[in-house]
Amino acid sequence: MSGSVARAGRPRPQGSGWELAVWYLMRLTGLALFVLALTHFLIVHLVVDPSVHNWTGLAMALRNQQISDFPLCNKSFDLSYCGNDL
């Protein structure tokens, strides 16, 4: 290979037609899969409900307590029942 840089994968087909369309489709599909996986990672691991961090404190506060104290403790920790405080 004199002067050319080797690339991984199949080289781009010459000309136009079905082969070129499939070549582009496969590359766009791979790119879309990467973007979807990155978006999934961001949503699942980085976007959290603000009250998530307080639920452990609520569990510690309710140890050896009656269940009737739950609504009071829930509001004093400013938690959401459905987990949707955004």
N, C-alpha and C positions, 0 to 999 in steps of 0.2 A: 504494500500500500504506500505508494510514493505520494506524500503530501496530503492524503485524505485521512480523516479521522474515522476510526471504526466506531460504529454504533451498535448497540444491542438490538436484537430483533430483526425482523425482515425489512429490507430497504423499501423506500417508497416506490411503488410501481410507476413505470413510465407510461405516458399517454393518459387517456381518460377512459371512462366506462365503468363497468361493474366492479372490476378489480380495485380501482382507485376508490370507489365509493365504499366498498367493504373495508379497505385499509383505513380510511378516515373514521368509519363507524366504530371499528375496534378501538382506535385510539381515543375517541370521544367517550366510549363506554368505560374504558379504563379510567379516564379522567373523572367522569361522573361518579364512579364507584369510590374513588379516592376522596372526592369532595363530600359525598354522603357519609363515609366512614369518619372523616374529620368532624363533620357537623354532629354526628351521633356522639362522638367522644366529648365534644364541647358541651352538648346539652346534658348528657348523663352525668358527667364527672365535674363540670365546673359551674353549672347553673343549679343552685340549690335554693330551697325555700328559706327565708330568713329565720323562721322559727325552728328549723331542724336542729340547730345547735343548742336550743334551750330544752329539748325534750329529755335529755339525760338529766338535767337539773330537776325537772318535774318528777322523774322517776325516783330520784334520790329524796325529794321532799315528801313524796307519798309513801315512803317505806313505813310499814307498821301503822298506817293510818287507815281510816275507814274510806270506802269508795265515795261517800257523800262529800268528802272534801275535794274531790276532783274538779268540779266547776270553779271553785274559788281559786285553787292552785293554778288551773289552766289560765284563768284571766290574770292572775298576778304575775305569771310568767309571760303574758302577752302572746299566747299561742293560738293557733287556728285549729278548729276541730277537723276541718277537711285537709289541712296541710297546704293551703293555698293562700299565702300571705303576700304574694307578689302584687 
